[in-house]
Amino acid sequence: MSNLHIKNGRVIDPANGVDAVQDLYIVDGKVAALGAAPEGFTAARTIDASGLVVAPGLVDLAARLREPGYEYKATLESEMQAALHGGVTSLVCPPDTDPVLDEPGLVEMLKHRARSRNGAHVHPLGALTMGLKGEALTEMAELTEAGCIGFAQAEMPVTDTNVLLRALQYAKTFGFTVWLRPQDAYIGKGGVAHSGPLASRMGLSGVPVMAETIALHTIFELVRSTGARVHLCRLSSAAGLELVRAAKAEGLPVTCDVGAHHVHLTDADINFFDPNARLTPPLRSQRDRDAIRAALADGTVDAICSDHTPVDDDEKLLPFAEASPGATGLELLLSLAIKWSETLGNGHAAGDKHLFKALQRVTSDPARVAGLDAGHLRVGASADVVLFDPAERWLVEAGALASQGKHTPFLGYEMPGQVKATIVAGRVAYERKAA
């Protein structure tokens, strides 16, 4: 690590209300000063960020790294590179690996392997139940000591509500957060698209909105009873968001996120059975998409996540209903957040308050949700920084993606916001080569 001076950049740090052109000084991997140089500072390297935004590194609440167990889909090496290319410096990974992250030794091994890659900071979620089977609870205290920041069931709903009640009681006792994706275990089971006219016309089995809302009603009743803190993952419907809005107004300790794909796409984007648009939860109606955007704007939704799920060709290049759900997202998260801000600012994100709000939803807000000391540029904080050009457009092409998963519904789209450099703990971990 060396002393870094990043000069002439537009520093946007939502956590501290900063949006101004000023210099950033980094010493020994930490933020040393903003504006004027600290006393006795000598730069080993100076980066001219003229015309660029200098922001905290992105915090992603859902990124599957596919290790251990699914290395044929992706590896820690490839996905760490993808994170750096996308300006993501901290990421949360779900427990649905093989084997499942239900033993402290597995968590410690994953953390060790991630650290050895010198990439983004990896924060695992431990399994809520052994093997994600929804039966016996895991040793949450031991998993927390091993490095887990919360507990989840990934895509495996707990069918026995009594087990979920016990899990929340236990989590409340020790102050743990439980991360749940609201999905009824039976309604919509086996569905591949949003239940609606489009799925009916295409002959696709549907997942109705009530699969999400029924689960939310259950979760909120359990939260009222236990007082446990719950984070709701990847909400997809207008009705679901209304329930969250009411729960927050009631004072329940809940937060929620949405997947970046759902901020922009609808079930109409399945087009002619495009397997790249096969996602979980499914892309829903335009009304749902518009409700997600509004909930992001008013703060009902706390964060945008990439829902990064690399899938290999053998499992994706199949008929729509047979294709594995998931899409690559780490390298698109920043651009999709900027793209959302453009919907607020009539197509102009670079110079107004909307870019500030977009960055808040992918930096300080997700860090708050996950309980991480990240997503900000306070003096003394780890120098996790992204430099990007908000005005520069780039084309999403499979060959240009660092992730081993090349499948995304945004292939062929032109995106705003080109990452120029990513700094992790004061080290320039990625620099985009000049064309």
C-alpha positions as CSV (number, residue, x, y, z in Angstrom):
1,M,0.0,0.0,0.0
2,S,1.2,3.5,-0.9
3,N,0.1,7.0,-0.4
4,L,-2.5,8.0,-3.0
5,H,-3.6,11.4,-4.1
6,I,-6.8,11.5,-6.2
7,K,-7.2,15.0,-7.5
8,N,-9.8,17.1,-9.3
9,G,-12.6,14.5,-9.0
10,R,-16.2,15.1,-8.1
11,V,-16.4,13.4,-4.7
12,I,-19.9,12.0,-4.0
13,D,-20.1,10.4,-0.5
14,P,-23.8,10.0,0.3
15,A,-23.2,8.8,3.9
16,N,-21.6,12.2,4.7
17,G,-23.7,14.4,2.4
18,V,-20.6,15.3,0.3
19,D,-21.0,16.2,-3.4
20,A,-18.2,18.5,-4.5
21,V,-15.1,18.7,-6.6
22,Q,-12.2,18.1,-4.1
23,D,-9.1,16.0,-3.7
24,L,-9.0,12.7,-1.8
25,Y,-5.9,11.6,0.2
26,I,-5.2,8.0,1.1
27,V,-2.5,6.9,3.6
28,D,-1.8,3.3,4.7
29,G,-5.0,2.0,3.1
30,K,-7.2,4.5,4.9
31,V,-8.9,7.8,4.0
32,A,-6.6,10.4,5.4
33,A,-8.3,13.6,4.2
34,L,-10.8,15.3,1.8
35,G,-10.0,18.7,0.4
36,A,-6.7,19.8,1.8
37,A,-3.7,17.5,2.1
38,P,-2.9,16.2,5.6
39,E,0.2,17.5,7.2
40,G,3.4,16.0,5.9
41,F,1.6,14.1,3.1
42,T,3.8,12.9,0.2
43,A,2.0,11.1,-2.6
44,A,3.6,7.9,-4.0
45,R,1.1,8.2,-6.8
46,T,-1.3,10.9,-8.0
47,I,-4.4,10.0,-10.1
48,D,-6.0,12.9,-12.0
49,A,-9.8,12.3,-11.8
50,S,-10.8,15.3,-13.8
51,G,-14.3,14.7,-15.2
52,L,-14.7,11.6,-13.1
53,V,-16.9,10.8,-10.0
54,V,-14.9,9.6,-7.0
55,A,-17.3,7.6,-4.8
56,P,-17.2,4.9,-2.1
57,G,-16.8,1.4,-3.5
58,L,-20.1,-0.2,-4.1
59,V,-21.7,-2.6,-1.6
60,D,-23.6,-5.5,-3.2
61,L,-26.1,-7.4,-1.0
62,A,-26.4,-10.5,-3.2
63,A,-23.6,-11.9,-5.3
64,R,-23.1,-15.6,-5.8
65,L,-19.4,-16.4,-6.2
66,R,-20.2,-20.1,-7.0
67,E,-17.4,-21.4,-4.7
68,P,-17.4,-24.0,-3.2
69,G,-19.1,-26.5,-5.4
70,Y,-20.1,-24.8,-8.6
71,E,-16.7,-23.9,-10.1
72,Y,-17.9,-25.0,-13.5
73,K,-20.2,-22.0,-13.4
74,A,-17.8,-19.5,-11.9
75,T,-14.7,-19.2,-9.7
76,L,-13.7,-16.8,-6.9
77,E,-11.0,-15.6,-9.2
78,S,-13.3,-14.7,-12.1
79,E,-16.1,-13.2,-9.9
80,M,-13.6,-11.1,-7.9
81,Q,-12.4,-9.6,-11.1
82,A,-16.0,-9.0,-12.2
83,A,-16.6,-7.1,-8.9
84,L,-13.6,-4.9,-9.4
85,H,-14.5,-4.2,-13.0
86,G,-17.9,-3.1,-11.7
87,G,-16.6,-0.9,-8.8
88,V,-17.9,-3.3,-6.2
89,T,-15.5,-3.4,-3.1
90,S,-17.8,-5.2,-0.6
91,L,-20.2,-8.0,-1.3
92,V,-22.5,-10.4,0.5
93,C,-22.7,-13.9,-0.7
94,P,-25.7,-16.3,0.0
95,P,-25.1,-19.7,1.7
96,D,-26.4,-21.9,-1.2
97,T,-23.0,-23.2,-2.2
98,D,-22.1,-26.9,-2.3
99,P,-21.6,-27.8,0.5
100,V,-24.0,-25.3,2.1
101,L,-22.4,-22.7,4.4
102,D,-23.7,-24.3,7.6
103,E,-20.4,-25.1,9.3
104,P,-17.9,-22.6,10.7
105,G,-15.0,-24.4,8.9
106,L,-16.6,-23.8,5.5
107,V,-17.1,-20.1,6.2
108,E,-13.5,-19.7,7.4
109,M,-12.2,-21.4,4.2
110,L,-14.3,-19.2,2.0
111,K,-13.2,-16.0,3.8
112,H,-9.5,-17.2,3.6
113,R,-9.7,-18.0,-0.1
114,A,-11.4,-14.6,-0.8
115,R,-8.7,-12.7,1.2
116,S,-6.0,-14.5,-0.8
117,R,-7.4,-13.1,-4.0
118,N,-6.8,-9.5,-2.9
119,G,-10.2,-8.5,-4.4
120,A,-13.4,-7.2,-2.9
121,H,-14.2,-7.8,0.7
122,V,-16.4,-10.9,1.0
123,H,-19.1,-11.2,3.7
124,P,-20.8,-14.6,3.8
125,L,-24.4,-15.2,5.0
126,G,-24.6,-18.4,7.0
127,A,-27.4,-21.0,6.4
128,L,-30.4,-20.5,8.7
129,T,-31.0,-24.2,8.8
130,M,-28.7,-27.2,8.3
131,G,-28.3,-28.0,4.6
132,L,-31.0,-25.3,3.9
133,K,-33.5,-28.1,4.5
134,G,-35.7,-26.0,6.8
135,E,-35.6,-28.4,9.7
136,A,-32.7,-28.1,12.2
137,L,-31.3,-24.6,13.0
138,T,-27.6,-24.0,12.5
139,E,-25.2,-23.0,15.2
140,M,-25.6,-19.3,14.5
141,A,-23.3,-18.0,17.2
142,E,-20.4,-20.2,15.9
143,L,-21.1,-19.2,12.3
144,T,-21.0,-15.5,13.3
145,E,-17.6,-16.0,15.0
146,A,-16.4,-17.6,11.8
147,G,-17.4,-14.4,9.8
148,C,-21.1,-14.6,8.9
149,I,-22.9,-11.3,9.0
150,G,-26.4,-12.8,8.9
151,F,-28.4,-15.9,8.1
152,A,-30.5,-16.9,5.1
153,Q,-32.3,-19.7,3.3
154,A,-31.3,-18.4,-0.2
155,E,-34.0,-19.7,-2.5
156,M,-35.2,-22.5,-0.2
157,P,-38.2,-21.4,1.8
158,V,-38.8,-22.7,5.3
159,T,-42.0,-24.7,4.9
160,D,-42.4,-25.3,8.7
161,T,-43.5,-21.9,10.2
162,N,-42.6,-23.1,13.7
163,V,-39.0,-23.6,12.6
164,L,-38.9,-20.0,11.2
165,L,-40.4,-18.8,14.5
166,R,-37.7,-20.5,16.5
167,A,-35.0,-19.2,14.2
168,L,-36.3,-15.6,14.6
169,Q,-36.5,-16.0,18.4
170,Y,-32.9,-17.3,18.5
171,A,-31.7,-14.5,16.2
172,K,-33.4,-11.8,18.3
173,T,-31.8,-13.2,21.5
174,F,-28.3,-12.7,20.0
175,G,-28.9,-9.7,17.8
176,F,-28.5,-11.5,14.5
177,T,-30.2,-10.4,11.3
178,V,-32.2,-13.0,9.3
179,W,-32.3,-12.5,5.5
180,L,-35.4,-13.9,3.8
181,R,-36.7,-13.9,0.2
182,P,-40.5,-13.8,0.6
183,Q,-41.7,-16.7,-1.4
184,D,-44.5,-19.1,-0.5
185,A,-43.2,-22.7,-0.6
186,Y,-46.1,-24.0,-2.6
187,I,-47.9,-21.2,-4.5
188,G,-46.0,-20.7,-7.7
189,K,-43.8,-23.7,-7.1
190,G,-42.2,-24.7,-10.4
191,G,-43.3,-21.4,-12.1
192,V,-41.0,-19.7,-14.5
193,A,-42.6,-16.4,-15.3
194,H,-44.9,-13.7,-13.8
195,S,-48.5,-14.9,-13.7
196,G,-50.3,-12.7,-16.1
197,P,-51.6,-12.5,-19.7
198,L,-48.2,-12.7,-21.2
199,A,-47.3,-16.0,-19.4
200,S,-50.7,-17.4,-20.4
201,R,-50.2,-16.5,-24.1
202,M,-46.7,-18.0,-24.1
203,G,-47.8,-21.2,-22.3
204,L,-45.4,-20.6,-19.4
205,S,-46.2,-21.7,-15.8
206,G,-46.7,-18.7,-13.6
207,V,-45.6,-17.4,-10.2
208,P,-48.4,-15.1,-8.9
209,V,-47.7,-12.0,-6.8
210,M,-49.5,-13.6,-3.9
211,A,-46.6,-16.0,-3.6
212,E,-44.7,-13.0,-2.4
213,T,-47.4,-11.3,-0.4
214,I,-48.5,-14.4,1.6
215,A,-44.9,-15.0,2.7
216,L,-44.6,-11.3,3.7
217,H,-47.7,-11.4,5.8
218,T,-46.3,-14.5,7.6
219,I,-42.9,-12.9,8.1
220,F,-44.4,-9.7,9.5
221,E,-46.5,-11.6,12.0
222,L,-43.4,-13.5,13.2
223,V,-41.4,-10.2,13.4
224,R,-44.2,-8.7,15.5
225,S,-44.1,-11.6,17.8
226,T,-40.3,-11.9,18.2
227,G,-38.9,-8.4,17.5
228,A,-36.2,-10.0,15.3
229,R,-34.6,-7.9,12.6
230,V,-35.3,-9.2,9.1
231,H,-33.9,-8.1,5.8
232,L,-36.2,-8.9,2.8
233,C,-34.3,-9.9,-0.3
234,R,-35.2,-9.0,-3.9
235,L,-38.8,-7.9,-3.7
236,S,-40.6,-7.9,-7.0
237,S,-44.2,-6.7,-6.8
238,A,-46.1,-3.5,-6.1
239,A,-48.4,-5.3,-3.6
240,G,-45.3,-6.6,-1.8
241,L,-43.8,-3.1,-1.5
242,E,-47.0,-1.7,-0.2
243,L,-46.9,-4.3,2.7
244,V,-43.2,-3.3,3.4
245,R,-44.2,0.4,3.4
246,A,-46.9,-0.3,6.0
247,A,-44.6,-2.5,8.1
248,K,-41.9,0.2,8.2
249,A,-44.6,2.8,9.1
250,E,-45.6,0.5,11.9
251,G,-42.0,0.5,13.2
252,L,-41.2,-3.1,12.5
253,P,-37.4,-3.7,12.2
254,V,-37.4,-4.7,8.5
255,T,-35.3,-3.5,5.5
256,C,-35.5,-4.7,1.9
257,D,-33.7,-4.7,-1.4
258,V,-34.5,-5.2,-5.1
259,G,-32.5,-6.8,-7.9
260,A,-31.1,-4.3,-10.4
261,H,-32.8,-6.2,-13.3
262,H,-36.2,-5.6,-11.8
263,V,-35.7,-1.9,-11.7
264,H,-35.6,-1.8,-15.5
265,L,-37.2,-4.9,-17.0
266,T,-40.7,-6.4,-17.2
267,D,-42.1,-9.7,-18.2
268,A,-42.4,-8.3,-21.7
269,D,-38.6,-8.4,-21.9
270,I,-38.8,-12.2,-22.1
271,N,-39.5,-11.4,-25.8
272,F,-39.3,-14.6,-27.8
273,F,-38.5,-16.9,-24.8
274,D,-35.1,-15.3,-24.1
275,P,-33.5,-17.6,-21.4
276,N,-31.3,-14.6,-20.4
277,A,-34.5,-13.1,-18.9
278,R,-35.3,-16.2,-16.8
279,L,-34.8,-14.9,-13.3
280,T,-35.8,-15.6,-9.7
281,P,-38.1,-13.9,-8.7
282,P,-39.5,-13.5,-12.2
283,L,-39.7,-10.2,-14.1
284,R,-43.1,-8.8,-13.4
285,S,-45.5,-6.3,-14.9
286,Q,-44.8,-2.7,-15.9
287,R,-47.0,-1.6,-12.9
288,D,-44.7,-3.6,-10.6
289,R,-41.6,-2.2,-12.2
290,D,-42.9,1.3,-11.8
291,A,-43.7,0.6,-8.2
292,I,-40.1,-0.6,-7.6
293,R,-38.7,2.6,-9.0
294,A,-41.1,4.7,-6.9
295,A,-40.2,2.7,-3.7
296,L,-36.5,3.2,-4.4
297,A,-37.1,7.0,-4.7
298,D,-39.1,7.3,-1.5
299,G,-36.8,5.0,0.6
300,T,-39.2,2.1,1.1
301,V,-36.6,0.0,-0.7
302,D,-33.3,0.4,1.1
303,A,-30.9,-0.9,-1.6
304,I,-30.3,-2.1,-5.1
305,C,-28.4,-5.4,-5.4
306,S,-26.9,-7.0,-8.5
307,D,-28.4,-10.5,-7.7
308,H,-25.3,-11.8,-9.5
309,T,-25.9,-15.4,-10.4
310,P,-23.4,-16.7,-13.0
311,V,-24.9,-19.6,-15.1
312,D,-22.9,-21.6,-17.6
313,D,-24.0,-22.2,-21.3
314,D,-25.1,-25.8,-20.7
315,E,-27.7,-24.6,-18.2
316,K,-28.7,-21.4,-19.9
317,L,-28.9,-22.1,-23.6
318,L,-32.1,-24.2,-23.2
319,P,-35.8,-23.6,-23.8
320,F,-37.0,-20.9,-21.5
321,A,-38.8,-23.1,-18.9
322,E,-35.8,-25.5,-18.7
323,A,-33.0,-22.9,-18.4
324,S,-31.5,-22.2,-15.0
325,P,-32.6,-18.9,-13.6
326,G,-30.0,-16.2,-13.0
327,A,-27.9,-13.5,-14.7
328,T,-24.5,-11.9,-14.3
329,G,-24.8,-8.5,-12.5
330,L,-21.7,-7.4,-10.7
331,E,-20.3,-5.4,-13.7
332,L,-23.8,-3.9,-14.3
333,L,-24.8,-2.7,-10.9
334,L,-23.3,0.8,-11.1
335,S,-24.6,1.4,-14.6
336,L,-28.1,0.1,-13.8
337,A,-28.2,2.4,-10.7
338,I,-27.1,5.4,-12.8
339,K,-29.7,4.3,-15.4
340,W,-32.4,4.4,-12.7
341,S,-31.3,7.9,-11.7
342,E,-31.7,9.0,-15.3
343,T,-35.4,8.0,-15.1
344,L,-35.7,10.5,-12.2
345,G,-33.7,13.2,-13.9
346,N,-35.2,13.1,-17.4
347,G,-32.1,11.4,-18.8
348,H,-29.5,13.5,-17.1
349,A,-27.7,11.9,-14.2
350,A,-24.2,13.4,-14.2
351,G,-24.8,16.8,-12.8
352,D,-27.8,16.6,-10.4
353,K,-29.0,15.2,-7.1
354,H,-30.4,12.0,-8.7
355,L,-26.9,10.5,-9.1
356,F,-26.3,11.2,-5.4
357,K,-29.5,9.2,-4.5
358,A,-28.5,6.4,-6.9
359,L,-25.1,6.0,-5.3
360,Q,-26.7,6.1,-1.9
361,R,-28.7,3.0,-2.8
362,V,-25.6,1.0,-3.8
363,T,-23.1,2.3,-1.1
364,S,-24.1,3.6,2.3
365,D,-27.6,2.2,2.4
366,P,-26.7,-1.4,1.7
367,A,-23.7,-1.1,4.1
368,R,-26.2,0.0,6.8
369,V,-28.5,-2.9,6.0
370,A,-25.6,-5.4,6.3
371,G,-24.1,-3.7,9.3
372,L,-20.8,-3.1,7.6
373,D,-18.4,-0.3,8.1
374,A,-18.2,0.4,4.4
375,G,-19.8,2.5,1.7
376,H,-18.4,5.8,2.9
377,L,-15.3,8.0,2.8
378,R,-15.0,9.2,6.4
379,V,-11.5,10.0,7.5
380,G,-10.0,6.8,9.0
381,A,-12.3,4.5,6.9
382,S,-10.9,1.8,4.7
383,A,-10.0,3.4,1.4
384,D,-12.5,1.5,-0.8
385,V,-13.1,3.8,-3.7
386,V,-14.4,3.7,-7.3
387,L,-13.6,6.2,-10.0
388,F,-16.1,6.3,-12.9
389,D,-17.2,8.5,-15.8
390,P,-21.0,8.9,-15.4
391,A,-21.4,10.3,-18.9
392,E,-19.4,7.7,-20.8
393,R,-21.5,4.9,-22.4
394,W,-20.4,1.3,-22.9
395,L,-21.8,-1.6,-24.7
396,V,-22.7,-4.8,-22.8
397,E,-21.1,-7.6,-24.7
398,A,-20.4,-11.2,-23.5
399,G,-16.7,-11.0,-24.4
400,A,-16.2,-7.8,-22.5
401,L,-17.5,-9.2,-19.2
402,A,-14.9,-10.4,-16.7
403,S,-17.4,-12.7,-15.0
404,Q,-17.4,-16.4,-16.1
405,G,-21.2,-16.0,-16.4
406,K,-21.8,-14.2,-19.7
407,H,-25.6,-14.3,-19.6
408,T,-27.6,-11.1,-18.9
409,P,-30.8,-9.8,-20.4
410,F,-28.9,-6.5,-21.0
411,L,-26.6,-8.0,-23.7
412,G,-26.5,-5.5,-26.6
413,Y,-27.6,-2.6,-24.4
414,E,-25.6,0.7,-24.2
415,M,-25.1,1.6,-20.5
416,P,-24.1,4.8,-18.7
417,G,-21.2,4.9,-16.3
418,Q,-17.8,3.5,-17.2
419,V,-15.6,2.4,-14.2
420,K,-12.1,3.7,-14.7
421,A,-10.4,2.4,-11.5
422,T,-11.3,0.5,-8.3
423,I,-9.3,0.9,-5.1
424,V,-9.6,-1.6,-2.3
425,A,-8.0,-0.8,1.1
426,G,-5.8,1.8,-0.6
427,R,-4.6,-0.5,-3.3
428,V,-5.4,0.2,-6.9
429,A,-6.9,-3.2,-7.6
430,Y,-8.3,-2.5,-11.1
431,E,-7.6,0.1,-13.7
432,R,-9.3,0.3,-17.0
433,K,-6.8,0.5,-19.9
434,A,-7.2,3.5,-22.2
435,A,-8.7,2.5,-25.5
